[in-house]
Amino acid sequence: PVSGLDPKVTAEMYELIETLNREDGITVIMISHDLSAAVQYASHILHIGDRVFFGTKADYLKSPQGRLFAFREGGEA
């Protein structure tokens, strides 16, 4: 939903989507290559790569894909 937008507007869009989900109970399905945003805003993640993962954000961060993401982002793997 934010392809081509500058970082400030991108953050505003993600906040709007999160607000609609939280306050109005709207279900949001977002397709993105931006794993940082997915981990920040999603309650569940579907990651399709060499292996498929579907689960909660917490479970994703414990998975092999999530640990690789954390390592790439400068966290612990």
A tleap script that builds the chain and sets N, CA, C and O, in Angstrom:
source leaprc.protein.ff14SB
mol = sequence {
  NPRO VAL SER GLY LEU ASP PRO LYS VAL THR
  ALA GLU MET TYR GLU LEU ILE GLU THR LEU
  ASN ARG GLU ASP GLY ILE THR VAL ILE MET
  ILE SER HIE ASP LEU SER ALA ALA VAL GLN
  TYR ALA SER HIE ILE LEU HIE ILE GLY ASP
  ARG VAL PHE PHE GLY THR LYS ALA ASP TYR
  LEU LYS SER PRO GLN GLY ARG LEU PHE ALA
  PHE ARG GLU GLY GLY GLU CALA
}
set mol.1.N position { 0.803 -1.218 0.000 }
set mol.1.CA position { 0.000 0.000 0.000 }
set mol.1.C position { 0.837 1.270 0.000 }
set mol.1.O position { 0.295 2.369 -0.119 }
set mol.2.N position { 2.165 1.131 0.134 }
set mol.2.CA position { 2.984 2.333 0.280 }
set mol.2.C position { 4.107 2.431 -0.750 }
set mol.2.O position { 5.023 3.238 -0.589 }
set mol.3.N position { 4.047 1.639 -1.783 }
set mol.3.CA position { 5.102 1.638 -2.796 }
set mol.3.C position { 5.276 3.026 -3.400 }
set mol.3.O position { 4.314 3.638 -3.864 }
set mol.4.N position { 6.505 3.512 -3.389 }
set mol.4.CA position { 6.808 4.796 -3.998 }
set mol.4.C position { 6.566 6.004 -3.115 }
set mol.4.O position { 6.831 7.129 -3.539 }
set mol.5.N position { 6.075 5.812 -1.910 }
set mol.5.CA position { 5.827 6.949 -1.024 }
set mol.5.C position { 7.083 7.280 -0.226 }
set mol.5.O position { 7.926 6.415 0.012 }
set mol.6.N position { 7.199 8.537 0.182 }
set mol.6.CA position { 8.345 8.911 1.002 }
set mol.6.C position { 8.166 8.326 2.411 }
set mol.6.O position { 7.052 7.959 2.784 }
set mol.7.N position { 9.245 8.237 3.195 }
set mol.7.CA position { 9.176 7.587 4.514 }
set mol.7.C position { 8.132 8.175 5.458 }
set mol.7.O position { 7.492 7.431 6.202 }
set mol.8.N position { 7.947 9.494 5.442 }
set mol.8.CA position { 6.970 10.115 6.344 }
set mol.8.C position { 5.550 9.680 5.989 }
set mol.8.O position { 4.780 9.299 6.871 }
set mol.9.N position { 5.204 9.732 4.723 }
set mol.9.CA position { 3.859 9.339 4.290 }
set mol.9.C position { 3.671 7.831 4.476 }
set mol.9.O position { 2.581 7.382 4.831 }
set mol.10.N position { 4.717 7.058 4.241 }
set mol.10.CA position { 4.651 5.615 4.467 }
set mol.10.C position { 4.284 5.321 5.916 }
set mol.10.O position { 3.395 4.513 6.183 }
set mol.11.N position { 4.969 5.975 6.853 }
set mol.11.CA position { 4.674 5.773 8.277 }
set mol.11.C position { 3.242 6.182 8.604 }
set mol.11.O position { 2.565 5.505 9.377 }
set mol.12.N position { 2.779 7.280 8.022 }
set mol.12.CA position { 1.398 7.725 8.249 }
set mol.12.C position { 0.390 6.707 7.722 }
set mol.12.O position { -0.630 6.457 8.364 }
set mol.13.N position { 0.666 6.123 6.568 }
set mol.13.CA position { -0.237 5.112 5.999 }
set mol.13.C position { -0.306 3.882 6.893 }
set mol.13.O position { -1.390 3.365 7.163 }
set mol.14.N position { 0.853 3.413 7.354 }
set mol.14.CA position { 0.866 2.247 8.238 }
set mol.14.C position { 0.119 2.541 9.535 }
set mol.14.O position { -0.595 1.678 10.046 }
set mol.15.N position { 0.276 3.751 10.072 }
set mol.15.CA position { -0.446 4.127 11.289 }
set mol.15.C position { -1.955 4.151 11.037 }
set mol.15.O position { -2.729 3.706 11.884 }
set mol.16.N position { -2.375 4.664 9.885 }
set mol.16.CA position { -3.795 4.687 9.532 }
set mol.16.C position { -4.351 3.268 9.432 }
set mol.16.O position { -5.431 2.979 9.948 }
set mol.17.N position { -3.615 2.396 8.775 }
set mol.17.CA position { -4.049 1.000 8.644 }
set mol.17.C position { -4.159 0.355 10.016 }
set mol.17.O position { -5.125 -0.355 10.297 }
set mol.18.N position { -3.174 0.598 10.871 }
set mol.18.CA position { -3.194 0.027 12.222 }
set mol.18.C position { -4.374 0.569 13.031 }
set mol.18.O position { -5.017 -0.181 13.766 }
set mol.19.N position { -4.657 1.854 12.901 }
set mol.19.CA position { -5.785 2.462 13.613 }
set mol.19.C position { -7.112 1.869 13.143 }
set mol.19.O position { -7.972 1.554 13.965 }
set mol.20.N position { -7.284 1.716 11.843 }
set mol.20.CA position { -8.514 1.115 11.317 }
set mol.20.C position { -8.695 -0.303 11.846 }
set mol.20.O position { -9.807 -0.716 12.172 }
set mol.21.N position { -7.609 -1.032 11.926 }
set mol.21.CA position { -7.677 -2.399 12.436 }
set mol.21.C position { -8.025 -2.412 13.920 }
set mol.21.O position { -8.914 -3.150 14.346 }
set mol.22.N position { -7.335 -1.606 14.697 }
set mol.22.CA position { -7.500 -1.615 16.152 }
set mol.22.C position { -8.843 -1.022 16.579 }
set mol.22.O position { -9.550 -1.624 17.386 }
set mol.23.N position { -9.200 0.139 16.054 }
set mol.23.CA position { -10.387 0.848 16.533 }
set mol.23.C position { -11.679 0.411 15.858 }
set mol.23.O position { -12.730 0.393 16.498 }
set mol.24.N position { -11.620 0.063 14.593 }
set mol.24.CA position { -12.832 -0.295 13.860 }
set mol.24.C position { -12.962 -1.793 13.625 }
set mol.24.O position { -13.969 -2.256 13.090 }
set mol.25.N position { -11.943 -2.551 14.025 }
set mol.25.CA position { -11.997 -4.000 13.863 }
set mol.25.C position { -11.911 -4.460 12.421 }
set mol.25.O position { -12.329 -5.570 12.093 }
set mol.26.N position { -11.374 -3.615 11.562 }
set mol.26.CA position { -11.258 -3.965 10.149 }
set mol.26.C position { -10.095 -4.924 9.958 }
set mol.26.O position { -8.986 -4.675 10.430 }
set mol.27.N position { -10.358 -6.015 9.264 }
set mol.27.CA position { -9.304 -6.962 8.938 }
set mol.27.C position { -8.517 -6.428 7.754 }
set mol.27.O position { -9.090 -5.992 6.755 }
set mol.28.N position { -7.207 -6.467 7.877 }
set mol.28.CA position { -6.333 -5.961 6.822 }
set mol.28.C position { -5.426 -7.095 6.362 }
set mol.28.O position { -4.743 -7.724 7.170 }
set mol.29.N position { -5.426 -7.347 5.077 }
set mol.29.CA position { -4.485 -8.291 4.485 }
set mol.29.C position { -3.559 -7.463 3.613 }
set mol.29.O position { -3.986 -6.841 2.641 }
set mol.30.N position { -2.291 -7.465 3.974 }
set mol.30.CA position { -1.326 -6.631 3.285 }
set mol.30.C position { -0.260 -7.519 2.648 }
set mol.30.O position { 0.267 -8.427 3.291 }
set mol.31.N position { 0.049 -7.254 1.397 }
set mol.31.CA position { 1.104 -7.973 0.691 }
set mol.31.C position { 2.266 -7.007 0.549 }
set mol.31.O position { 2.115 -5.918 -0.003 }
set mol.32.N position { 3.437 -7.414 1.053 }
set mol.32.CA position { 4.563 -6.493 1.059 }
set mol.32.C position { 5.884 -7.243 1.085 }
set mol.32.O position { 5.971 -8.365 1.583 }
set mol.33.N position { 6.896 -6.611 0.547 }
set mol.33.CA position { 8.261 -7.100 0.695 }
set mol.33.C position { 8.944 -6.424 1.878 }
set mol.33.O position { 10.100 -6.722 2.181 }
set mol.34.N position { 8.244 -5.525 2.541 }
set mol.34.CA position { 8.797 -4.764 3.660 }
set mol.34.C position { 8.595 -5.546 4.953 }
set mol.34.O position { 7.611 -5.345 5.665 }
set mol.35.N position { 9.544 -6.446 5.250 }
set mol.35.CA position { 9.419 -7.274 6.449 }
set mol.35.C position { 9.481 -6.447 7.723 }
set mol.35.O position { 8.865 -6.816 8.723 }
set mol.36.N position { 10.205 -5.346 7.710 }
set mol.36.CA position { 10.265 -4.488 8.900 }
set mol.36.C position { 8.873 -3.989 9.269 }
set mol.36.O position { 8.489 -4.016 10.439 }
set mol.37.N position { 8.127 -3.539 8.284 }
set mol.37.CA position { 6.765 -3.063 8.539 }
set mol.37.C position { 5.861 -4.216 8.945 }
set mol.37.O position { 5.026 -4.066 9.836 }
set mol.38.N position { 6.021 -5.357 8.301 }
set mol.38.CA position { 5.194 -6.516 8.643 }
set mol.38.C position { 5.396 -6.904 10.098 }
set mol.38.O position { 4.431 -7.153 10.820 }
set mol.39.N position { 6.641 -6.955 10.523 }
set mol.39.CA position { 6.932 -7.330 11.912 }
set mol.39.C position { 6.428 -6.257 12.872 }
set mol.39.O position { 5.995 -6.575 13.980 }
set mol.40.N position { 6.478 -5.007 12.467 }
set mol.40.CA position { 6.031 -3.931 13.349 }
set mol.40.C position { 4.510 -3.880 13.472 }
set mol.40.O position { 3.997 -3.656 14.569 }
set mol.41.N position { 3.778 -4.081 12.382 }
set mol.41.CA position { 2.342 -3.823 12.388 }
set mol.41.C position { 1.448 -5.058 12.344 }
set mol.41.O position { 0.279 -4.968 12.721 }
set mol.42.N position { 1.945 -6.187 11.905 }
set mol.42.CA position { 1.082 -7.356 11.704 }
set mol.42.C position { 0.891 -8.157 12.987 }
set mol.42.O position { 1.771 -8.196 13.846 }
set mol.43.N position { -0.260 -8.788 13.101 }
set mol.43.CA position { -0.468 -9.732 14.200 }
set mol.43.C position { -0.067 -11.137 13.760 }
set mol.43.O position { 0.375 -11.947 14.574 }
set mol.44.N position { -0.224 -11.420 12.467 }
set mol.44.CA position { 0.162 -12.711 11.890 }
set mol.44.C position { 0.956 -12.460 10.611 }
set mol.44.O position { 0.761 -11.455 9.927 }
set mol.45.N position { 1.846 -13.388 10.307 }
set mol.45.CA position { 2.704 -13.239 9.132 }
set mol.45.C position { 2.676 -14.518 8.313 }
set mol.45.O position { 2.783 -15.620 8.851 }
set mol.46.N position { 2.529 -14.354 7.008 }
set mol.46.CA position { 2.703 -15.448 6.048 }
set mol.46.C position { 3.959 -15.108 5.269 }
set mol.46.O position { 4.009 -14.104 4.559 }
set mol.47.N position { 4.970 -15.948 5.405 }
set mol.47.CA position { 6.252 -15.732 4.725 }
set mol.47.C position { 6.450 -16.901 3.779 }
set mol.47.O position { 6.529 -18.054 4.203 }
set mol.48.N position { 6.528 -16.592 2.497 }
set mol.48.CA position { 6.723 -17.634 1.496 }
set mol.48.C position { 8.110 -17.437 0.905 }
set mol.48.O position { 8.392 -16.423 0.267 }
set mol.49.N position { 8.955 -18.409 1.127 }
set mol.49.CA position { 10.316 -18.378 0.599 }
set mol.49.C position { 10.737 -19.813 0.355 }
set mol.49.O position { 9.963 -20.610 -0.175 }
set mol.50.N position { 11.965 -20.148 0.739 }
set mol.50.CA position { 12.398 -21.541 0.636 }
set mol.50.C position { 11.489 -22.439 1.469 }
set mol.50.O position { 11.226 -23.589 1.116 }
set mol.51.N position { 11.016 -21.880 2.587 }
set mol.51.CA position { 10.056 -22.568 3.456 }
set mol.51.C position { 8.872 -21.634 3.658 }
set mol.51.O position { 9.010 -20.412 3.596 }
set mol.52.N position { 7.725 -22.216 3.898 }
set mol.52.CA position { 6.526 -21.412 4.144 }
set mol.52.C position { 6.306 -21.329 5.645 }
set mol.52.O position { 6.401 -22.333 6.350 }
set mol.53.N position { 6.012 -20.128 6.131 }
set mol.53.CA position { 5.681 -19.929 7.534 }
set mol.53.C position { 4.371 -19.172 7.610 }
set mol.53.O position { 4.156 -18.218 6.863 }
set mol.54.N position { 3.485 -19.597 8.518 }
set mol.54.CA position { 2.303 -18.818 8.859 }
set mol.54.C position { 2.098 -18.931 10.352 }
set mol.54.O position { 2.059 -20.034 10.897 }
set mol.55.N position { 1.968 -17.798 11.015 }
set mol.55.CA position { 1.732 -17.806 12.450 }
set mol.55.C position { 1.768 -16.399 13.007 }
set mol.55.O position { 1.742 -15.413 12.271 }
set mol.56.N position { 1.830 -16.333 14.324 }
set mol.56.CA position { 1.859 -15.033 14.985 }
set mol.56.C position { 3.207 -14.361 14.777 }
set mol.56.O position { 4.188 -14.994 14.388 }
set mol.57.N position { 3.227 -13.081 15.043 }
set mol.57.CA position { 4.475 -12.327 14.934 }
set mol.57.C position { 5.531 -12.913 15.872 }
set mol.57.O position { 6.689 -13.059 15.480 }
set mol.58.N position { 5.147 -13.249 17.099 }
set mol.58.CA position { 6.098 -13.814 18.064 }
set mol.58.C position { 6.654 -15.142 17.566 }
set mol.58.O position { 7.857 -15.388 17.663 }
set mol.59.N position { 5.789 -15.995 17.036 }
set mol.59.CA position { 6.261 -17.278 16.503 }
set mol.59.C position { 7.151 -17.073 15.285 }
set mol.59.O position { 8.114 -17.813 15.085 }
set mol.60.N position { 6.831 -16.071 14.473 }
set mol.60.CA position { 7.663 -15.783 13.303 }
set mol.60.C position { 9.081 -15.416 13.730 }
set mol.60.O position { 10.054 -15.896 13.148 }
set mol.61.N position { 9.192 -14.567 14.744 }
set mol.61.CA position { 10.514 -14.126 15.177 }
set mol.61.C position { 11.331 -15.264 15.782 }
set mol.61.O position { 12.556 -15.169 15.851 }
set mol.62.N position { 10.675 -16.339 16.221 }
set mol.62.CA position { 11.379 -17.517 16.743 }
set mol.62.C position { 11.717 -18.514 15.643 }
set mol.62.O position { 12.535 -19.411 15.847 }
set mol.63.N position { 11.095 -18.364 14.480 }
set mol.63.CA position { 11.282 -19.311 13.380 }
set mol.63.C position { 12.612 -19.058 12.674 }
set mol.63.O position { 13.221 -18.004 12.862 }
set mol.64.N position { 13.071 -20.024 11.858 }
set mol.64.CA position { 14.308 -19.784 11.090 }
set mol.64.C position { 14.220 -18.526 10.219 }
set mol.64.O position { 15.191 -17.774 10.134 }
set mol.65.N position { 13.080 -18.286 9.576 }
set mol.65.CA position { 12.931 -17.091 8.745 }
set mol.65.C position { 12.996 -15.824 9.596 }
set mol.65.O position { 13.621 -14.836 9.209 }
set mol.66.N position { 12.351 -15.862 10.742 }
set mol.66.CA position { 12.338 -14.700 11.631 }
set mol.66.C position { 13.701 -14.414 12.227 }
set mol.66.O position { 14.087 -13.253 12.366 }
set mol.67.N position { 14.432 -15.455 12.579 }
set mol.67.CA position { 15.778 -15.249 13.116 }
set mol.67.C position { 16.688 -14.644 12.053 }
set mol.67.O position { 17.521 -13.792 12.361 }
set mol.68.N position { 16.536 -15.080 10.803 }
set mol.68.CA position { 17.318 -14.499 9.712 }
set mol.68.C position { 16.943 -13.029 9.527 }
set mol.68.O position { 17.817 -12.185 9.330 }
set mol.69.N position { 15.650 -12.723 9.591 }
set mol.69.CA position { 15.199 -11.333 9.493 }
set mol.69.C position { 15.819 -10.501 10.612 }
set mol.69.O position { 16.336 -9.413 10.358 }
set mol.70.N position { 15.771 -11.003 11.852 }
set mol.70.CA position { 16.320 -10.266 12.990 }
set mol.70.C position { 17.813 -10.018 12.805 }
set mol.70.O position { 18.308 -8.932 13.107 }
set mol.71.N position { 18.521 -11.014 12.314 }
set mol.71.CA position { 19.954 -10.863 12.066 }
set mol.71.C position { 20.206 -9.776 11.024 }
set mol.71.O position { 21.094 -8.940 11.192 }
set mol.72.N position { 19.428 -9.793 9.958 }
set mol.72.CA position { 19.588 -8.776 8.904 }
set mol.72.C position { 19.288 -7.375 9.421 }
set mol.72.O position { 19.869 -6.395 8.954 }
set mol.73.N position { 18.379 -7.286 10.389 }
set mol.73.CA position { 18.000 -5.985 10.942 }
set mol.73.C position { 18.946 -5.533 12.051 }
set mol.73.O position { 18.757 -4.462 12.629 }
set mol.74.N position { 19.957 -6.337 12.350 }
set mol.74.CA position { 20.932 -5.947 13.364 }
set mol.74.C position { 20.646 -6.483 14.748 }
set mol.74.O position { 21.317 -6.113 15.711 }
set mol.75.N position { 19.650 -7.357 14.859 }
set mol.75.CA position { 19.341 -7.963 16.149 }
set mol.75.C position { 20.073 -9.280 16.308 }
set mol.75.O position { 20.974 -9.605 15.534 }
set mol.76.N position { 19.676 -10.031 17.315 }
set mol.76.CA position { 20.285 -11.338 17.533 }
set mol.76.C position { 19.564 -12.384 16.714 }
set mol.76.O position { 18.341 -12.354 16.575 }
set mol.77.N position { 20.335 -13.309 16.174 }
set mol.77.CA position { 19.744 -14.385 15.371 }
set mol.77.C position { 19.442 -15.578 16.241 }
set mol.77.O position { 18.940 -16.589 15.750 }
savepdb mol mol.pdb
quit
